[in-house]
Amino acid sequence: MTTLPGQLNPPPRLLLGPGPSDAHPRVLAAMALPLVGHLDPYFLQIMNETAEMLRQVYRTQNKITFPVSATGMAGMEACLVNLLEPGDRIVVGSNGFFSQRMIDIAGRCGAEVTKLERPWGEAIPLDAIRDELRRVRPKVLAIVHAETSTGVHQPIEQVGKLCHEFDTLLVVDAVTSLGCVPVEVDAWEFDAVYSCSQKGLGCPPGLSPVSFSQRAIDAMGRRKTKVQSWYLDVTTITRYWGEDRVYHHTAPISMVYALREGLRLVLEEGLEGRWQRHRTNHLALKAGLEALGLRYVAPEGQRLPQLNAVRIPDGVEDLPIRQRLLREFSIEIGAGLGDFKGKVWRIGLMGFNSQPPVVLAFLGALEQCLNATGGVAAANAAYRKGAA
């Protein structure tokens, strides 16, 4: 007789890696609510509310704004495959792990890809973007706003305006930025943007909020070939999320409940207040990490408050420390990717996890793992300074 596995009993974890982050208890409670059909009138109203709150969080009036029923990488693919056809030119800002994925997808679309390269850990200067747009005259520029692999906060406020001077569409990766730092889709003239549910929005992974400008919609209307992905063809998905409500796929009902609740929490707190909370806790964590001898990958002024990428101190091994944090303290942090494998730790303070008790608990655990002191005291001093 086959023995069935026991009931699920996952260990409690403090998820301080690059994602997922811990979901807010209200989000988890929303996921436990009864299912309804994906075309039920009640769920259609939930869809309307979710899309409208997404617009508010993205700071946009874009009509085509909805969550793709898949993770953030599907949002990346949806933006690129809908805007690119074989032979189109695209420039991709290449300064980290996730830009490499955009390069791969664009190549699979048959696009002519130009890499605008900078070393990992550096932002791409606006002048370099201008020079490349002038030289290549691409249909699309794709760039990562918050590079999860390096902790770099890419200055992007003027990039959309610059793109439109060259008749170029701007695609932005906001996977690690939405809900943590300002993302101003309309004011900064983004044409296509994608994010995820499991980081700054404080939900489980499974949805990728996207938004498309009228420029992007017009460009899709001029396509000469079909979008290479049936599932991610925006013109068909929006018939489900729009007024027609034409069946496209069976939406993940419970995940949409979760996202709706996560967006409610963001808007209850207020975007400006939420951005300030992330910055306050980042500064305390930064003070603690630097007191323990850790140094940031990104230069001052280009650091993400929600994803702290720090170099592993000389003489310290990566894996044993992360294993001890997980085993003894039930804390997860992220390892380095690509060029930074074995050299960097990535510490996330996103959404629900960006709060003083989390910062102090992590620094206390890290002190023990490194056999060092001073991190907690430095963080507490930073909090007192911020309150003064």
N, C-alpha and C positions, 0 to 999 in steps of 0.2 A: 504494500500500500504506500502510495506517495505521501510524504510528509509535507504539508503546506507550510510556507514560511509564516512567521508570526506577524502580529499586527505591527504596522509601522510605528517606530518610536525613535525619530531622528534625535541626535544629541543636540542640546542647546549650543548654538555658536554665536559669536560676535563676528559678523562678516565685515572685516575691514580691508578687504582686497579691492580690486578694481571693479567688482560687481560679480554677482548680485550683492546688494546691501540688504540689511534686515528690513523687512516690510513692517509698516506701521500696524499695530494691532487692529485698528479699524479696517484696514485693507484686508487683513486675513479674515476678519469677521464677515466682511462683504462677500468674500469668496465662498463662504459656507451657506449663503442664502439659497433658496430653492431655484432650480433651473426653470426657465421658460423657453419657448421655442424661439429660434433666431429670427422669425418673422412675426412673432407675437406682438400685438399693439403695444404692450408694456415695454418690451425690449426695444422696439423701434423708438420709443420715447427716450429710453436710456441712451440709445445711439445718438440721438439729437443732442442730449445734454452733454454727453462725453465729447462730441465734436466741438460744441460751442465752448466748453471749458478748455479744450486743447487750443482753440484760437486765442483765448485769453492768456494762456500760459506762454504760447509762442509769440504773443503780441502781434497778431495778424488778423486781417479781415479775409484772408484767402478762403474762397468757397471750398476748394478741394483740400480739406484738412481732416485726417482720419487716422486711426491706428491700423496698420497692416497686421494681419493675423499671423505673426511670426516674430522672431527676435530682431534686434537692431540691424543685423547683417542683411536681413530681407529688406529693411528700409533703405539701406545703402544700395542694394541691387535694384530696388524699385525705382529710385531716383535716376540711376544711371541708365538702365535699360530702356526707360521710357523716353529719355532725352537723346540717346545716342543711336545712330544708324551706322552701317558699314561706311567707312571713309570719312566720317566726321572727325574733326580735330578736337582733342581734349588736352588741357594742361592739368596735371595733378600735382599739388604741393606735396613733396615727398620728404618727410622728416621724421618718420616713425613707422611703427608696425602697421597701423590701420590704413594709412595711405597706400601701403603696398596692396591691400585688398582692393581698393578702388582702381588701382592700376590693372590688376588682374581682371576685374569685371569689365572695365572699359575695353581691354584687349579682346575679351571674349565677344564683345559686341561688334568687333571688327573696326573699332575706332583707331585713329592714328594718335598714339599716346605720347605726349611729351612730359618728362618728369622735371619738375622744378625742385631741385634737390638742395637740401641743407643737412648738416650733421644732426644726428639724433640728439635731442635736448635743446635745439635752437628753433626759434620761430622764424618764419619766412618774412623778410622785410617787404613793405609795400612797394618800394622802388623796384625790387626784383620781380614782383608780380607784374608791375606795369611794363617792365622791359620785355617780359616773356609774352604778355598779351600783345604787345606791339609787334613782336617778331613773328609769333605763330598765328595770330588772329583766330583763336579757337572758337568753336561753337560753345564749349563748356569749360569752365574752370571748377575743379573740385578741390576742396580743402577741408582739413580737420580743425574744428574750432577748439576742442579740448582733447589733446592727444593722450590717450590712456596709457600708452607704453612709456611715455617720458615725463608726463606731468606738465607739459608745455601748454600755456594759454595763448593761443594764436590771436594777435590783434586782427580784428575782422570788421570793425565798424565802417571802414571806408572801402572795403574790397568790392562790395556789390555795386556801389556807384562807379568805381573804376571799371568793373567788368562791363557795365552797360555803355560806357564811353566807346568800348570796342565791340559792341553788339554781341557780347558773350554772356551766357547764362551762368549763374553762380550756384553750385551745389555745395551744401555745408553739412558736415558730420557734426551733429550736436548730441551724440550719444552720451557723452559724459558731462555735457554742459547744462542741458535743460533741467531746470528746477534747482540749480546750484549757483549759477552765475548768469548775468544778463544775456538773454537771447532775444534780439529785437528783429523779428523777421521782416516786418514792413519797413521800419525806420532804416534798417541796414540793407534793404533791397536784396534779400535772398530770393532765389528763384525756386529752389527745391531744397528741403531740409528734412533730415530724419534724426530720430532719437530712439530711446528704448524705454521700457517700463521699469527696469530693475535697478536703476541708479538714483538719480536725483528725484524721481517721482515716487520712490519708496514702495514699489510694487514688486511682485515676482516677475521673472523673465517670461516673455511670451508675446509681447506686443511691441510694435515699432511705430510710434506716431510720426506721420509725414505731413508735409504741407507744400503746395505748389502754387506759385504766383501765376497771374494771368499771362505773363510772358512765357512761362513754361507751358501753360495750357495751349497757347497759340503755337508754340514750337511743336508740341505733340500733334496738333491738328495738321501740321504741314508734313508729317512723316510720309515717306514714299513706301516704306516697308512696315510689316507688322512688328509689334514689340516681340522680342525673342522669347519672352516668358509669358505664357498664357495667364498663369496665376497672378503675376504681378503687373499685369496690364492695367494702368490706372484708369483708362477710359471705361473698362468694364467693372472694376471694383467700385468706382464712384456711382455707378448705377444702383449698387446695393446701398452704399452709404448716403446717396443723394435722395432726391424726392421720389424717384421711380421705385426704389426698393426691389429691384429685380434680383432674383436669387443668383448669387455668385459662389458662395461657399457657406458652410455652416460655421458661423462665428463662434469663437471660444467664449461662451456666455459668462462664465465665472471670471475670466480674465478681464472682460469688459467691465463687469461689476467692480473689480479691483481697481482698474484704471480710473473709473469714474470717482471712486472714493479717494484715491491718491490725488487726483486733480482737485477735488473738493478741499482736501487738507492743504494743498499748496495755496489755493485762493483764500482760504480762511486765514492762513498766516499772513498772506500778502507777499507778492513777489519781492518787493524791496526788503522786507523783513527777513525773508528766507535767504536772500543773497547775503545780507549782513550777518545772519547767523552762521552761514558757512565760512565767511571770512573771519569772524571772531574765533571760532573753534580752530580754524586753520592756524591763526597766529599763535594760539596757545600751544597747539601741537608742534608747530615750527620751533617755538622757544624750547620746548622740551627735547625735541630731537637734536637740535643744535647743542644743547647742554650736554647731551650724551655723545657728542662728537660726530654726529651724522651731518652730511652736507647734501644739499639739494642738487639734482641734475640740472634743472632749468635755472637760468639766471634770475636774480631779483627783478621783479616787475613782469615776469613772464611765467609765474607759477600758478598752477591751479589750486584754489583753496580746497577743492573736494577730492583731489587725487595727488597725494604727496609722494613723489618719486625721489628717493634718497639713495646715495651711494653706500654700499656696505663697507663698514670700516675695515682698514687693513688688518689682516690676521683673524678676521671673523669669517666663518663659513656660512654660506647662505642657508642651505637646507636644514642643518641641525637646529638653527635658531627658529626657523618657521615651524619645524616639527615640534619643538618644545612649546612654542606659543600655542599650537593647536592642542597638543596632548595635555599640558598642565593647566592652561588657562582658557582653553576652548576659544581661542582667538585666531582668525584666519587673516593673513596678509598676503599680498601678491608677490610672486617672483618676477624677475626681469624677463623681458621678451627680446628675441632677436639679438641685436647688438649688445643688449644689456643683460643677457642671461647670465646669472651668477654674480652680477655686479651691482644690482639695484634691488631695493625693496619698494613695493608700491603699496601705499597705505591710504585706503579710501575713507573719507568722512562725508558720505553722501546721504542726502535725504534725512530719514529718521535717525541715522547714526551720528549725525553731526550735532553732538551735544556734549557738555562738559564731563559728565560721568564717564562717557565712552573714552574721551581723550585721556582722562586721568587713569582709568583702568588699563588702557593699553600701555601708557608710559610706565606705569607701575610694573606691569608684566615684563616689558622690554628691559627695564632696569635689572630685574632678576636674571633674565636670560643673558644679558651682557655683563653681569656682575659689576654694575655701575650705579651711580646715584646722581641726582640733580635734575632729572627730567621732570618729575612731578612738581618739584619746587619751582622750576622755571615756568612751567605751564600755569601754575597757580598765580605766580607773579604777573604773568601776562594777562590773566583774567582780572586780577585786581587793577592793573593798569588800565584795562579796557573799561572797567566800571567807574574809574575815577573821573 
